[in-house]
Amino acid sequence: MLIPIFIALIGTIILNIGFVLQKSEASQLPSFTPTDIKLKLQQIVTCRKWILGTTLTTTGWLFFLIAIAVAPLTVIAPLSNAGVVVLAGIAYFYLQESLHVYEWMGFIAILLGVVFIPIFSTSKQVDIKELDAVLLLLMTSIFIVGMIFLVICQKLLFPLKNGSVLGILSGITAGMGSAFTKMISFVIDEFILLVMTLILVGIFQILSFITLQTAFQQERATIIVPLFNSFATLLPLIYGILIFSEVVPIGQMLGIIMIVLGASALFQFSGEDFSKKLQGE
């Protein structure tokens, strides 16, 4: 269990640094729409920090998805929030930014949460025969309908900022991508199911990437990343408990809560300040 946790922690550190690099160049990017593709690709190539950030986020996700494939979702998914500790450290030592009391509390909460998860987690796995395919499809359909409903409500009923909505949508699609990545280890011997699962993983990850980059163009990192991480953590937990029959002990749940709350507190300053520094502001 310790090896996939270590892999996930390395991945999430790389991932969060990549997020900040992407955010620092977001205003220089063209809109992610299927028009004038050649011109937009030429513009993207000139954004070297964004390309580096995208390389890092891709690498981080690969580390993270490898960990998901071999360990319970309920153990690995919450660790995606831990990378913000690195950004906090950079902001504190490199930017000489002082930490408020609640930010020190967030830092400590994340560290304790990361310790709690391996201590209290269980490595219980289930056989593919125990998985309820109907429930899997039903849950996924509910989440997709929920995303559509959120967009409709944002347009017609209540004025949520578009960037915030995109951050939520990116987190949901990333969460579903993580859940179906977990499915790969269960359908590895079923060629058709394996291909279908890989296609869904690809679709969810691409949608998550596009919506996240568009959100970065419209809203502050300190708002987008906590929204993204919260939903990218919540959905795998739901899938892990209901679909993969994973057990979440009270101690592990406490660790999960500490990590999510602590990451939200720390990112209140680290993502934005580091982004400004990279832009030379």
Long-range contacts (C-beta under 8 A, 24 or more apart in sequence): 1-71, 1-75, 1-118, 1-121, 1-123, 2-118, 4-66, 4-67, 4-70, 4-71, 4-75, 4-76, 5-67, 5-71, 5-75, 5-76, 5-79, 5-117, 5-118, 7-63, 7-64, 7-66, 7-67, 8-63, 8-64, 8-67, 8-68, 8-71, 8-76, 8-79, 8-80, 9-79, 9-82, 9-83, 9-114, 10-63, 11-59, 11-60, 11-61, 11-62, 11-63, 11-64, 11-66, 11-67, 12-60, 12-64, 12-79, 12-80, 12-81, 12-82, 12-83, 13-60, 13-82, 13-83, 13-86, 14-56, 14-57, 14-59, 14-60, 14-63, 14-83, 15-56, 15-57, 15-60, 15-61, 15-64, 15-80, 15-83, 16-60, 16-83, 16-84, 16-86, 16-87, 16-225, 17-53, 17-56, 17-83, 17-86, 17-87, 18-52, 18-53, 18-54, 18-55, 18-56, 18-57, 18-58, 18-59, 18-60, 19-53, 19-57, 19-221, 19-225, 19-271, 20-53, 20-87, 20-221, 20-271, 20-274, 20-275, 20-278, 21-49, 21-50, 21-52, 21-53, 21-56, 21-278, 22-50, 22-53, 22-54, 22-57, 22-212, 22-213, 22-216, 23-53, 23-216, 23-221, 23-224, 23-271, 23-275, 24-49, 24-50, 24-53, 24-275, 24-278, 24-279, 25-49, 25-50, 25-53, 26-50, 26-213, 26-216, 26-217, 27-217, 29-213, 29-217, 31-214, 31-217, 32-210, 32-213, 32-214, 49-278, 61-205, 64-178, 65-178, 65-181, 68-178, 68-181, 68-182, 68-236, 69-181, 69-182, 69-184, 69-185, 70-185, 71-123, 72-121, 72-122, 72-123, 72-124, 72-125, 72-240, 72-244, 72-246, 73-178, 73-179, 73-182, 73-236, 73-237, 73-239, 73-240, 73-244, 73-246, 74-121, 74-236, 74-237, 74-240, 74-241, 74-246, 74-247, 74-248, 74-252, 74-256, 75-117, 75-118, 75-121, 75-252, 76-236, 77-175, 77-178, 77-232, 77-233, 77-236, 77-237, 77-240, 78-113, 78-117, 78-233, 78-237, 78-255, 78-256, 78-259, 78-260, 79-114, 79-117, 79-259, 80-229, 80-232, 80-233, 81-110, 81-229, 81-233, 81-259, 81-260, 81-262, 81-263, 82-110, 82-113, 82-114, 82-259, 82-263, 84-110, 84-225, 84-229, 84-263, 84-266, 84-267, 84-270, 84-271, 85-110, 85-111, 85-266, 87-266, 87-267, 87-270, 87-271, 87-274, 88-266, 88-269, 88-270, 90-270, 90-274, 91-269, 91-270, 91-273, 91-274, 94-277, 95-273, 95-274, 95-277, 97-269, 97-273, 99-269, 100-269, 102-265, 103-265, 103-266, 103-268, 103-269, 105-262, 105-265, 106-261, 106-262, 106-263, 106-264, 106-265, 106-266, 107-262, 107-266, 108-262, 109-258, 109-259, 109-261, 109-262, 109-265, 110-258, 110-259, 110-262, 110-263, 110-266, 112-255, 112-258, 113-254, 113-255, 113-256, 113-257, 113-258, 113-259, 113-262, 114-255, 114-259, 115-255, 116-251, 116-252, 116-254, 116-255, 116-258, 117-252, 117-255, 117-256, 117-259, 119-251, 120-249, 120-250, 120-251, 120-252, 120-254, 120-255, 121-249, 121-252, 122-246, 122-247, 122-249, 122-252, 124-245, 124-246, 124-247, 125-244, 126-244, 126-245, 128-186, 128-187, 130-245, 131-186, 131-243, 131-244, 132-243, 135-242, 135-243, 136-183, 136-239, 136-243, 139-238, 139-239, 139-242, 139-243, 140-176, 140-179, 143-172, 143-175, 143-176, 143-235, 146-172, 147-172, 147-173, 161-218, 161-219, 161-223, 162-218, 162-219, 163-214, 163-215, 163-216, 163-217, 163-218, 163-219, 163-220, 163-223, 163-224, 164-215, 164-219, 164-223, 164-224, 164-227, 166-211, 166-212, 166-214, 166-215, 166-218, 166-219, 166-224, 167-211, 167-212, 167-215, 167-219, 167-223, 167-224, 167-225, 167-227, 167-228, 168-227, 168-228, 168-231, 169-207, 169-211, 170-207, 170-208, 170-209, 170-211, 170-212, 170-215, 170-224, 170-228, 170-232, 171-208, 171-227, 171-228, 171-229, 171-230, 171-231, 171-232, 171-234, 171-235, 172-231, 172-232, 172-235, 173-204, 173-205, 173-207, 173-208, 173-211, 174-204, 174-205, 174-208, 174-212, 174-228, 174-231, 174-232, 175-231, 175-232, 175-233, 175-234, 175-235, 175-236, 175-239, 176-200, 176-204, 176-235, 176-239, 177-201, 177-204, 177-205, 177-208, 178-232, 178-235, 178-236, 178-239, 179-235, 179-236, 179-239, 179-240, 179-243, 180-204, 182-236, 182-239, 182-240, 182-244, 220-272, 221-267, 221-271, 221-272, 221-275, 222-267, 222-268, 222-269, 222-271, 222-272, 225-267, 225-271, 226-263, 226-264, 226-267, 229-260, 229-263, 230-260, 230-264, 233-260
